[in-house]
Amino acid sequence: MKPWTEADLSTLRARYPDERAADVARVLGRTVSQVYQTAQRHGLKKSEAFKASDMSARIRRGKRSPAMASTQFKKGQVPFNKGTHFHAGGRSVETQFKKGEMRGAAQHNYVPIGSERISKDGYLERKVTDDHPVPTRRWTAVHRIVWEAAHGPSPLGFIVVFKRGMRTKVADEITVDKLELISRAENMRRNSYHNNYPKEVAQLIQLKGALNRKINRRIRDDEEQGERRA
């Protein structure tokens, strides 16, 4: 993106409040998005006179846009289909979707209830329903299914996890004795890098994150200074 010159910014300040962004963008050779973003960054806003004009395209109480008025129903005008009812004709009935019917990609990708897959997080999941994801998800982790079959639904705020070193993707190996119910807070604590790495490695990870944040902040500051100098 080409930098904004002081002349560009001067034109923006002069024209943006009282003209459409699309017109200002055309004059400056910019996109409408660039005009909006730069105007916002410099605190520029549309004038009240522009907001009240037809150019703003705002819907205002008691006032209609001429373009909208030309296509609106006039008082006393009757719709051509008033009093009629829909009756399917021709082959429309044949081509309508039937309840439970699938076509195209949905039919090609369909798998029956009981099918299993590996989730993006590496857990074995099983399809439990064909219904929409309300009130339950179509796919549920097998270790959760096993736990809840023995103990009932998990309480709110708690999750089922594998005990340390017992995680597996083999369905027959997922048994209740390898699972435990823990709070979400405890799960976050266990997954923290402070607990998963030696103290020295955890400190390096923390320092790396702080360094990346400083680098990104410096890049943003340099870009803003470059625009102000332009």
N, C-alpha and C positions, 0 to 999 in steps of 0.2 A: 504494500500500500504506500503510495507516494505521501510524503510528509505534508502537513498543512503549513502553508506560508502565512505570514502576517497579513498579506493581502487577502488570502482566502478567509482567514478568521474575521477580518474587517467586513468582508462581504456577507459572511454568515451572520455577524452581529446586526448588520443593517437590514437584512432581508428576511431572516428566519422568523422574527416575531409576527410579521404581517403577510407572509406568503406561504404557499404550500411547500412542504419539504421536497416534493417531487420537482417543483419548479426551481428551487434553490439548488438541488442536486444537479439538475441539467445545466445550470449556469456555471457551477463549479467543476463539472465533469466528475462527479462523485456518485456513489450509490445513495439511495434514500436512507439506508441503514447507517451509512457513515455520517450523513448529515445529522440524523437523530442522535447518534452516540456522541458526536463532537459537541452538539448543542447542549446536551445534558451535562457533559463534562465541564463545559464553561458556564453552566448555570443559566442558559438561555431558555426562555419560555414564550409560548404564543401570547400575543396581546389579547386583551378582552374584545377589542374590535374584530380581530380575526376569528375568535371563538364564536362571536355572534353572527358572523357572515355565513353565506351559503358555502363558501370554500372549505370551511372546517369539516363539513360532512357530519357534524354532530346532530343528534336528534334532540330538538328543543321543544319543550312543552308549548303547545299552541301554535307551532310554526312547522310548515312542511317544506321540504326541498322541492323545487320545481320539477326536478327529474323524477322524484317519487310521486308527486301529485299527478303527473301525466299518465301513470300506469295504475293508479288506484281506482277502485270501483266508485262510480258516481252515485249519488243519492237516487234511489228508485231503480237502479240498474239491477237486472235479475240474472244470476248465473245460468249458463246454458243447460246445466245438468240438475237444476233445482227440481226436487220431487222424484228423481229417478233413483233406482237402486242398482247396485253392481250385480251383473250376471256374467259369469265367466263364459266366454264363447270360444269357438275354434278349438285349438289344441292346448289352450292355456291350462285346463285342468290336468292334462297329461304331463305337462312340464313343471307343475308346481311341486315344491318339496313336500314329501310326506313326513310325518312325525317319526323321528329317529333315522331318517334317511341321510346318507352321506354321499358326497361326490368329490371328484377331483383329489386335491392333496389330502383332505381330511380322510377320505376313503383309503387312499394309498398308505397313509401313515398310521392308520388305526391299529391298535393292539388290544386284545381282550383283557377283561378284568383278571387279575392274578399274574399278569406279565410282570417281569422284573427288569430293572435297568440300574446303571450306576449313575448317580447324580454328579453334578459338576464339582461337588465337594468330596467326592469319592465314597459316598455311602450307597449301600444297596437299597433301592426303593421298589415298592410293589404297587401296581395299580389297584385301587380299591373301589372305584366307581366310574361310571360313564357320565354322571351328571356334571353340571357346571360346578366350578370350584366354590360352591356355597351349598351347605354349611361346612363342607370339608374339602380338602384338596383331592384331586384325582390320584395323585401319587403320594405315598407315605413311606417314610423310612422303615425298613423291616425291623430294626432294633426297637423302634418305638412300638410297632405292632406287637412284638413279642412281649415287651414290658407291660403294655396295657392289657393284653390278654390275661396276664397273671395278676395284675394289681389294679386294673381299672384306669380310667382317664387320668392323665397327668394334671396335677393342680396348676392353676394359673400362676405364671412366673417361674415355673420349674420345667426342666427338660430332661430327657433320657439320654445318657451318654454311655459309651463304652468305658469300662474300667481301664486304667493305664496299662498299655501293652496287650490288650485283648481285642482290639479292633480287627474286624474281618469283613470281607465282602461275600463270603460263602454262607448261603442261607441256613444250611444245616448246622453251621458252627455258631450261629447267633442264638445264644441261650441266655436265660434270665440271670444265671450266676455271673455272666460277664458284663452285666449292665448295672447302672445305678442312676438314681434320680437326684439331680442337684439343682440349685437355684441358678438363674441366669447370671446373677452377680458372681457366684462361685465359678461359673463357666468362664466369664470374662477374666477373672483372676488367674485361672489355670492357663488360659491362652495368652496371657501377657508375656512379652518377650523377657521381662524381668525374671519370670519363673521358668522359662524354657531354655535359657542360655546361661552360661557362666557369667559372673558379675562383670568381667572385663569385656566380653562380647556385647552384653546388654548396654554397657556404657558407650561402646563404639556405635551401636545402632542409634542410640539417643543423640550422640554428637553428629552423626551423619544427617539425621532428620533436621537438627537445628541448623547445620551448615546449608542444607538444601533450601530451607526457608529463607535464610539470609541472602543466598544467591538469587532466588526468585524475586525477593523484595528489591534487590539492587537492580535487576534487569528492568522491573517495572518503573523504578525511579529514573533510570537512564532514559527509558522510552518517553516518559513524561517531560523530562528536561529537554530532550531532543525536539519534541513538539513545540515547547515554549520558545526555544531558540529559533525554530524554523520561521 
